[in-house]
Amino acid sequence: MPGKASGRGRAVILTALPVEYEAVRAHLRSLREEIHKGTIYERGNFIAGERWWEIGIAQIGAGNSGAAFEAERAIAYFDPHIVLFVAAIKLTDIEYLYLCACRHCNLRTDVMQCDI
């Protein structure tokens, strides 16, 4: 994985809804707002052990074509090693965080129970 040798990496995390955005944002430090071509991003840091990540986040709304456009724009702006799409789903009384991680053309999805 790029960034592994140096202990640093760069990621973009995209969400559709405010609740998802706020859940991601709560884990980042040193947040600052940036505007690029009309899209509002926040850039912050996430530290896990000896790993330091620079994270760009954006709430891009629902809809495939709009999400694809905003994802492409965020990838061009941040030049990340990985892109994550985070979504919250509620099934009965259980809330889940849906994480879709895209790195190059590989796709991995995980569903985890969490407190949102």
N, C-alpha and C positions, 0 to 999 in steps of 0.2 A: 504494500500500500504506500502511495506517496506520502511523505511526511513521517514515515515510521522511523527511519534512521535518525532523523534530527529530533524526534519526539514532538514534532509540530505538524499540524494539518490544517486544512481549510475546508469548510463545509457550508452548504446552503441548506436551510430548512424552510420549506414552504408549507403554509397552512391555508385552509379555506375559511375557517370560522374564527371569531375573536377568542373563544374559549380555548381553542387549540393553540393559537398564537400566544396567549398569556401563559399557558402551561409550559411552552417552550421557553419563552422569555424569562420566566422565573428561575431558570437554571443558568442564565448567562450573567457575566460580570462585565463591568466597564462598557455598558451599552451607549452607543451614540447613533443618532439618526442620520441617514444619508438619503439624498434624493437623486435618482438617476433616470433620466428620460421620463419623468413624471411618476415613477414608481417610488414609494417610500419604503426604505429598508432600515433595519437596525443592524449594526455590527457590534459584536461582543465577543467575549472570550469564555471558553469552557475548559476547565482543567480537571483531568481525571488521572490521578496518580502522577506519573512523570510526563504524561501526555498533555500538550497544550494545543487547543483548537481555536482558530479564528472562525467565528460563525456569522454568516449573514442570514437574517430572517426576514420573511415577508408574508403578509396575509394577502393571498392572491384571489380569494373568492372562489365560488363554485363554478363549474362548467369546464368541459374538456378543452375547447379551443382557447378560451381565455387563460386557463391554467398552463397550457402548452406554450402560449406566447410569453407569459410571465416567467415560466421556467427557463425558456431559452434566453430571455433577457437577463435573468439573475445569473445564469451560467456564464454568459459573456462578461458580465460586470465583475463577478467575484472570482472567476476561474477556479472553481472548487475541485478538490480531490473526490468529493462525494456529494450527492444531492439527496435530501430526504424529504418525503412528503408525509406530513403527520396529519392524522384525522382522528377525531373522537367519535365513537359510536355508542349508542346506548341500546342495550338489549335487555328488556325487562328492567330489573333493578341493578344490573351490573353495567358498569361503564368500562369501555375498553379504549386503549390508545392503539390506533392502527398506524403502523410504520412501514412505509414503502421506501426502500433504499435503492437508489440507482447509481451504479458506478460503471461508467462506460456503457456498454450495452447489456450488462448483466442486471438481473432484477431479483430482488429478495424482498419478501414481505413477511412481517411478523405481526401477530396480534397479542397484546399483553394486557392483562387486567391492571388497572391503575386507579388512583384517586385523582380526579380532575376537579 
